[in-house]
Amino acid sequence: MPAQHGQPPPQWQPSGKVFLVGTMIDGMLQGAQEQYATLLEVRPKPHVLDDYTVGRIIAVYTEQRDDLWLWDEQLARWAAEPLNVTRRREVERLQGQMAALRAVVTSILTLADELKQGTIETVLAKDDEELGRRLPRLRQLAKLAP
């Protein structure tokens, strides 16, 4: 995916930066895994979230998802170079990390989309009859919570 109109072209890094880039990719994956775990904790009780928070999660992780191609392309460029064994293994490890990151980001966006249906604003906007119909399902979800 090329740089978007108005965006400067990416500045590809030399293979000597593979370990620095690795710490960045590892950090993104760790942060995404933590965010996903947090969202799973509130899944049975989405009313503890507000629209702004869920919207911000969707915006941040949509932007991250849309930028993952940059990291993939950097790794592909390095993979095409003659690398020593240590750097080659790191590039291969990071390609696996990127696959995991893409999966976690996709899971975050899917779960956030689900959670936005039950934020506090959504619950408060429902009339009493609608809330009465949803109460058994909310109780069932609450029982599933750890």
PyRosetta script that sets phi, psi and omega in degrees:
from pyrosetta import init, pose_from_sequence

init()
pose = pose_from_sequence("MPAQHGQPPPQWQPSGKVFLVGTMIDGMLQGAQEQYATLLEVRPKPHVLDDYTVGRIIAVYTEQRDDLWLWDEQLARWAAEPLNVTRRREVERLQGQMAALRAVVTSILTLADELKQGTIETVLAKDDEELGRRLPRLRQLAKLAP")
pose.set_psi(1, 122.3)
pose.set_omega(1, -178.3)
pose.set_phi(2, -75.0)
pose.set_psi(2, 166.0)
pose.set_omega(2, 177.5)
pose.set_phi(3, -59.6)
pose.set_psi(3, 143.4)
pose.set_omega(3, -179.4)
pose.set_phi(4, -72.9)
pose.set_psi(4, 155.0)
pose.set_omega(4, 179.8)
pose.set_phi(5, -54.1)
pose.set_psi(5, 130.9)
pose.set_omega(5, -180.0)
pose.set_phi(6, 89.1)
pose.set_psi(6, -10.9)
pose.set_omega(6, 179.0)
pose.set_phi(7, -95.6)
pose.set_psi(7, 139.3)
pose.set_omega(7, 175.7)
pose.set_phi(8, -67.6)
pose.set_psi(8, 152.5)
pose.set_omega(8, 178.6)
pose.set_phi(9, -65.9)
pose.set_psi(9, 153.4)
pose.set_omega(9, 179.4)
pose.set_phi(10, -60.9)
pose.set_psi(10, 149.3)
pose.set_omega(10, 175.1)
pose.set_phi(11, -103.7)
pose.set_psi(11, 98.8)
pose.set_omega(11, -177.2)
pose.set_phi(12, -68.8)
pose.set_psi(12, 142.0)
pose.set_omega(12, -174.2)
pose.set_phi(13, -98.4)
pose.set_psi(13, 150.7)
pose.set_omega(13, 175.3)
pose.set_phi(14, -71.0)
pose.set_psi(14, 158.2)
pose.set_omega(14, -176.4)
pose.set_phi(15, -62.4)
pose.set_psi(15, -16.9)
pose.set_omega(15, 175.8)
pose.set_phi(16, -65.1)
pose.set_psi(16, -14.3)
pose.set_omega(16, -179.8)
pose.set_phi(17, -95.3)
pose.set_psi(17, 7.7)
pose.set_omega(17, -174.4)
pose.set_phi(18, -58.2)
pose.set_psi(18, -38.8)
pose.set_omega(18, -177.3)
pose.set_phi(19, -75.5)
pose.set_psi(19, -32.7)
pose.set_omega(19, 174.4)
pose.set_phi(20, -65.1)
pose.set_psi(20, -47.4)
pose.set_omega(20, 177.7)
pose.set_phi(21, -62.3)
pose.set_psi(21, -36.2)
pose.set_omega(21, 177.8)
pose.set_phi(22, -59.2)
pose.set_psi(22, -41.4)
pose.set_omega(22, 178.6)
pose.set_phi(23, -65.6)
pose.set_psi(23, -33.0)
pose.set_omega(23, 178.4)
pose.set_phi(24, -68.2)
pose.set_psi(24, -46.6)
pose.set_omega(24, 180.0)
pose.set_phi(25, -64.1)
pose.set_psi(25, -43.8)
pose.set_omega(25, 177.8)
pose.set_phi(26, -59.7)
pose.set_psi(26, -40.4)
pose.set_omega(26, 179.0)
pose.set_phi(27, -65.8)
pose.set_psi(27, -41.3)
pose.set_omega(27, 177.5)
pose.set_phi(28, -63.0)
pose.set_psi(28, -42.1)
pose.set_omega(28, -180.0)
pose.set_phi(29, -64.5)
pose.set_psi(29, -45.1)
pose.set_omega(29, 179.6)
pose.set_phi(30, -61.1)
pose.set_psi(30, -45.5)
pose.set_omega(30, 179.0)
pose.set_phi(31, -61.5)
pose.set_psi(31, -41.3)
pose.set_omega(31, 179.5)
pose.set_phi(32, -66.6)
pose.set_psi(32, -40.6)
pose.set_omega(32, 178.1)
pose.set_phi(33, -63.0)
pose.set_psi(33, -40.1)
pose.set_omega(33, 178.0)
pose.set_phi(34, -65.4)
pose.set_psi(34, -42.2)
pose.set_omega(34, 178.7)
pose.set_phi(35, -62.8)
pose.set_psi(35, -41.8)
pose.set_omega(35, 179.7)
pose.set_phi(36, -64.0)
pose.set_psi(36, -43.1)
pose.set_omega(36, 178.2)
pose.set_phi(37, -60.4)
pose.set_psi(37, -41.0)
pose.set_omega(37, 178.6)
pose.set_phi(38, -63.6)
pose.set_psi(38, -43.6)
pose.set_omega(38, 179.1)
pose.set_phi(39, -65.5)
pose.set_psi(39, -36.5)
pose.set_omega(39, 176.6)
pose.set_phi(40, -62.8)
pose.set_psi(40, -36.0)
pose.set_omega(40, 178.9)
pose.set_phi(41, -63.0)
pose.set_psi(41, -35.4)
pose.set_omega(41, -177.7)
pose.set_phi(42, -93.8)
pose.set_psi(42, -1.1)
pose.set_omega(42, -178.7)
pose.set_phi(43, -53.7)
pose.set_psi(43, -43.6)
pose.set_omega(43, 179.6)
pose.set_phi(44, -70.6)
pose.set_psi(44, -13.3)
pose.set_omega(44, -177.2)
pose.set_phi(45, -139.0)
pose.set_psi(45, 63.2)
pose.set_omega(45, -175.5)
pose.set_phi(46, -63.5)
pose.set_psi(46, -16.5)
pose.set_omega(46, -179.9)
pose.set_phi(47, -65.7)
pose.set_psi(47, -11.2)
pose.set_omega(47, 176.3)
pose.set_phi(48, -78.3)
pose.set_psi(48, -8.6)
pose.set_omega(48, 177.9)
pose.set_phi(49, -100.5)
pose.set_psi(49, 152.6)
pose.set_omega(49, 174.2)
pose.set_phi(50, -109.0)
pose.set_psi(50, 167.1)
pose.set_omega(50, -177.6)
pose.set_phi(51, -58.9)
pose.set_psi(51, -41.0)
pose.set_omega(51, -177.9)
pose.set_phi(52, -60.9)
pose.set_psi(52, -46.7)
pose.set_omega(52, -177.8)
pose.set_phi(53, -61.9)
pose.set_psi(53, -47.5)
pose.set_omega(53, -179.7)
pose.set_phi(54, -65.9)
pose.set_psi(54, -40.4)
pose.set_omega(54, 177.7)
pose.set_phi(55, -62.5)
pose.set_psi(55, -38.1)
pose.set_omega(55, 179.1)
pose.set_phi(56, -67.8)
pose.set_psi(56, -41.2)
pose.set_omega(56, 176.9)
pose.set_phi(57, -59.6)
pose.set_psi(57, -45.8)
pose.set_omega(57, 179.8)
pose.set_phi(58, -62.6)
pose.set_psi(58, -43.5)
pose.set_omega(58, -179.4)
pose.set_phi(59, -64.0)
pose.set_psi(59, -46.6)
pose.set_omega(59, -177.5)
pose.set_phi(60, -63.7)
pose.set_psi(60, -47.5)
pose.set_omega(60, -175.9)
pose.set_phi(61, -78.1)
pose.set_psi(61, -22.9)
pose.set_omega(61, 171.5)
pose.set_phi(62, -68.3)
pose.set_psi(62, -44.0)
pose.set_omega(62, 177.6)
pose.set_phi(63, -63.1)
pose.set_psi(63, -42.9)
pose.set_omega(63, 178.7)
pose.set_phi(64, -62.3)
pose.set_psi(64, -45.3)
pose.set_omega(64, 178.6)
pose.set_phi(65, -57.8)
pose.set_psi(65, -42.4)
pose.set_omega(65, -177.9)
pose.set_phi(66, -70.2)
pose.set_psi(66, -18.6)
pose.set_omega(66, 179.3)
pose.set_phi(67, -98.6)
pose.set_psi(67, -4.6)
pose.set_omega(67, -177.7)
pose.set_phi(68, -61.9)
pose.set_psi(68, -27.8)
pose.set_omega(68, 179.7)
pose.set_phi(69, -58.3)
pose.set_psi(69, -32.0)
pose.set_omega(69, 179.8)
pose.set_phi(70, -62.3)
pose.set_psi(70, -45.0)
pose.set_omega(70, 179.8)
pose.set_phi(71, -66.7)
pose.set_psi(71, -42.4)
pose.set_omega(71, 178.2)
pose.set_phi(72, -60.6)
pose.set_psi(72, -43.5)
pose.set_omega(72, -179.1)
pose.set_phi(73, -65.6)
pose.set_psi(73, -40.7)
pose.set_omega(73, 178.1)
pose.set_phi(74, -60.9)
pose.set_psi(74, -44.9)
pose.set_omega(74, 179.3)
pose.set_phi(75, -64.7)
pose.set_psi(75, -39.2)
pose.set_omega(75, 178.7)
pose.set_phi(76, -64.0)
pose.set_psi(76, -38.8)
pose.set_omega(76, 177.7)
pose.set_phi(77, -63.3)
pose.set_psi(77, -44.1)
pose.set_omega(77, 179.1)
pose.set_phi(78, -66.1)
pose.set_psi(78, -39.7)
pose.set_omega(78, -178.9)
pose.set_phi(79, -62.1)
pose.set_psi(79, -28.0)
pose.set_omega(79, -179.4)
pose.set_phi(80, -82.4)
pose.set_psi(80, -9.3)
pose.set_omega(80, -179.8)
pose.set_phi(81, -89.4)
pose.set_psi(81, 158.2)
pose.set_omega(81, 170.2)
pose.set_phi(82, -74.7)
pose.set_psi(82, 114.3)
pose.set_omega(82, -177.5)
pose.set_phi(83, -117.7)
pose.set_psi(83, 154.8)
pose.set_omega(83, 172.0)
pose.set_phi(84, -72.5)
pose.set_psi(84, 167.8)
pose.set_omega(84, -174.2)
pose.set_phi(85, -58.5)
pose.set_psi(85, -42.2)
pose.set_omega(85, -177.5)
pose.set_phi(86, -63.1)
pose.set_psi(86, -46.8)
pose.set_omega(86, 179.9)
pose.set_phi(87, -68.5)
pose.set_psi(87, -38.8)
pose.set_omega(87, 179.1)
pose.set_phi(88, -61.3)
pose.set_psi(88, -44.8)
pose.set_omega(88, 178.6)
pose.set_phi(89, -61.9)
pose.set_psi(89, -39.0)
pose.set_omega(89, 179.5)
pose.set_phi(90, -66.2)
pose.set_psi(90, -41.6)
pose.set_omega(90, 177.7)
pose.set_phi(91, -61.7)
pose.set_psi(91, -43.6)
pose.set_omega(91, 179.0)
pose.set_phi(92, -63.9)
pose.set_psi(92, -41.5)
pose.set_omega(92, 177.5)
pose.set_phi(93, -61.9)
pose.set_psi(93, -43.2)
pose.set_omega(93, -178.5)
pose.set_phi(94, -68.2)
pose.set_psi(94, -31.8)
pose.set_omega(94, 174.8)
pose.set_phi(95, -63.6)
pose.set_psi(95, -37.5)
pose.set_omega(95, 174.2)
pose.set_phi(96, -66.6)
pose.set_psi(96, -39.8)
pose.set_omega(96, 177.9)
pose.set_phi(97, -62.8)
pose.set_psi(97, -38.8)
pose.set_omega(97, 179.0)
pose.set_phi(98, -65.5)
pose.set_psi(98, -38.7)
pose.set_omega(98, 177.1)
pose.set_phi(99, -62.9)
pose.set_psi(99, -42.0)
pose.set_omega(99, 178.1)
pose.set_phi(100, -65.3)
pose.set_psi(100, -41.9)
pose.set_omega(100, 179.6)
pose.set_phi(101, -62.1)
pose.set_psi(101, -44.6)
pose.set_omega(101, 179.2)
pose.set_phi(102, -59.5)
pose.set_psi(102, -42.3)
pose.set_omega(102, 179.9)
pose.set_phi(103, -65.2)
pose.set_psi(103, -43.0)
pose.set_omega(103, -178.9)
pose.set_phi(104, -67.6)
pose.set_psi(104, -42.2)
pose.set_omega(104, 178.5)
pose.set_phi(105, -61.9)
pose.set_psi(105, -41.4)
pose.set_omega(105, 176.8)
pose.set_phi(106, -61.7)
pose.set_psi(106, -41.6)
pose.set_omega(106, 178.8)
pose.set_phi(107, -65.1)
pose.set_psi(107, -39.9)
pose.set_omega(107, 177.9)
pose.set_phi(108, -61.0)
pose.set_psi(108, -48.0)
pose.set_omega(108, -177.8)
pose.set_phi(109, -64.8)
pose.set_psi(109, -38.6)
pose.set_omega(109, 177.5)
pose.set_phi(110, -64.6)
pose.set_psi(110, -46.3)
pose.set_omega(110, -179.2)
pose.set_phi(111, -67.7)
pose.set_psi(111, -40.4)
pose.set_omega(111, 178.2)
pose.set_phi(112, -62.0)
pose.set_psi(112, -38.4)
pose.set_omega(112, 177.5)
pose.set_phi(113, -63.1)
pose.set_psi(113, -38.7)
pose.set_omega(113, 176.3)
pose.set_phi(114, -66.2)
pose.set_psi(114, -45.3)
pose.set_omega(114, -175.9)
pose.set_phi(115, -66.8)
pose.set_psi(115, -28.2)
pose.set_omega(115, -178.0)
pose.set_phi(116, -66.2)
pose.set_psi(116, -17.0)
pose.set_omega(116, 177.6)
pose.set_phi(117, -74.9)
pose.set_psi(117, -13.2)
pose.set_omega(117, -175.5)
pose.set_phi(118, -127.5)
pose.set_psi(118, 20.1)
pose.set_omega(118, 179.4)
pose.set_phi(119, -63.3)
pose.set_psi(119, 165.8)
pose.set_omega(119, -178.2)
pose.set_phi(120, -57.9)
pose.set_psi(120, -38.9)
pose.set_omega(120, 179.1)
pose.set_phi(121, -64.8)
pose.set_psi(121, -38.4)
pose.set_omega(121, 179.3)
pose.set_phi(122, -66.4)
pose.set_psi(122, -42.2)
pose.set_omega(122, 179.3)
pose.set_phi(123, -64.9)
pose.set_psi(123, -45.4)
pose.set_omega(123, -178.3)
pose.set_phi(124, -67.4)
pose.set_psi(124, -23.4)
pose.set_omega(124, -179.6)
pose.set_phi(125, -80.0)
pose.set_psi(125, -14.2)
pose.set_omega(125, -178.4)
pose.set_phi(126, -79.6)
pose.set_psi(126, 148.3)
pose.set_omega(126, 176.2)
pose.set_phi(127, -81.3)
pose.set_psi(127, 168.4)
pose.set_omega(127, -175.8)
pose.set_phi(128, -58.7)
pose.set_psi(128, -38.2)
pose.set_omega(128, -178.8)
pose.set_phi(129, -63.8)
pose.set_psi(129, -44.0)
pose.set_omega(129, 179.1)
pose.set_phi(130, -63.9)
pose.set_psi(130, -42.8)
pose.set_omega(130, 178.7)
pose.set_phi(131, -62.0)
pose.set_psi(131, -38.7)
pose.set_omega(131, 178.0)
pose.set_phi(132, -62.3)
pose.set_psi(132, -38.6)
pose.set_omega(132, 178.0)
pose.set_phi(133, -68.7)
pose.set_psi(133, -31.8)
pose.set_omega(133, -177.1)
pose.set_phi(134, -87.3)
pose.set_psi(134, -16.3)
pose.set_omega(134, -175.6)
pose.set_phi(135, -56.2)
pose.set_psi(135, -45.4)
pose.set_omega(135, 178.3)
pose.set_phi(136, -59.0)
pose.set_psi(136, -39.5)
pose.set_omega(136, 179.3)
pose.set_phi(137, -67.0)
pose.set_psi(137, -40.8)
pose.set_omega(137, 178.6)
pose.set_phi(138, -63.5)
pose.set_psi(138, -39.6)
pose.set_omega(138, 178.2)
pose.set_phi(139, -65.3)
pose.set_psi(139, -40.0)
pose.set_omega(139, 178.4)
pose.set_phi(140, -62.2)
pose.set_psi(140, -44.9)
pose.set_omega(140, 178.9)
pose.set_phi(141, -63.4)
pose.set_psi(141, -38.7)
pose.set_omega(141, -179.5)
pose.set_phi(142, -64.7)
pose.set_psi(142, -33.2)
pose.set_omega(142, 178.0)
pose.set_phi(143, -69.2)
pose.set_psi(143, -28.7)
pose.set_omega(143, 179.9)
pose.set_phi(144, -76.6)
pose.set_psi(144, -18.7)
pose.set_omega(144, -177.8)
pose.set_phi(145, -66.7)
pose.set_psi(145, 142.9)
pose.set_omega(145, 179.9)
pose.set_phi(146, -69.1)
pose.dump_pdb("model.pdb")
